[in-house]
Amino acid sequence: MTVSKAKIIAVTGATGAQGGGVVNIMKKTTGWKVRAITRNTESEAAKKLAQEENVEVVKADFDDEASLKAAMEGVSAIFAVTNWWEPLFQQKTQHEAGEIEERHGMNLARAAASISTLEHYLWSTQPSSKLRLTEEQRKGGFEVPHMDYKAKVDERIRKELPDLAAKTTYLYFGYYPQNMAFFPLLKPFELPGAYGQHVQLIASSPEAKILLAGDMSVNPGIWVRQILKTGKPVMGKYTNVALERWSFSQMAEKWTEITGKRCVVMQVSEEDWTNIWGPAGRELAWQFKFGEMVDPWGSDGREGEFVSWKELGIEESDVVGFEGTIRGLQKAGFF
């Protein structure tokens, strides 16, 4: 009797939100082993990950293409994600952070393209404001660097690495519900002297609806597992990692119901948010404005390029949405 050997999926950002969610599911998926790629194998998160069953941790640097190739050797699939926010919080400008992310994205893609055993490449990206906005809407130089530079990598993969493009699936991740617990710009805070009233300041209309990625510790892995299971039919196509589209007011109401703490969403101007949070505030304000102008995650007439969660065979009951995420965070003591 021949025992088939498990395939390996390499996961970048394995100690972060998206990559961590992929690891959580794929390490338990029959026929797969996880190779977690991190630049610091001595971090506490990496050491903890190395103790997990069916997971190996290897070192590689996004600025070192050779190290990426070595880390990817022999894998059948790769989940690739880069971190635009990190250089921004290290005092880089929005465009400098974008240029770094584009460089890292292409280093990952070129390394992946060199792996002879690779069957499927999964690239975490974002919609392009330049492609989705009309010339009139772009008046005044409106742009969204965080999204545009990721989308530039999509374009370059198709133009410069056509063989890799033929086996790539592009994933659009929406808003993380965990932002209300961990992301300083979006955490509700108690208003001093207001008897427990919480406020969430946002540079967007409280009624603006946004795509929700749901529980990042689970959902990324569900999509990746099903994409790999589906295989060829989803190569060269896009998919939204989400089932829900809620307004900020809806989220605040549900957060209030679950936590028992009153919360209202207050809209502030881009200028005020930038004065508070600097470039990160400006960028997020632009992202939200982009979302109000168009549907960034819509197919825009490219229906044939998009794959729905139903086409991936995802069971709605398996996905943890906004409510389930907030309830889990509440139970864990984060609110």
Order of alpha helices (4+ residues) and beta strands (2+ residues): beta-alpha-beta-alpha-beta-alpha-beta-alpha-alpha-beta-alpha-alpha-alpha-beta-alpha-beta-beta-beta-alpha-beta-beta-alpha-beta-alpha-alpha-alpha
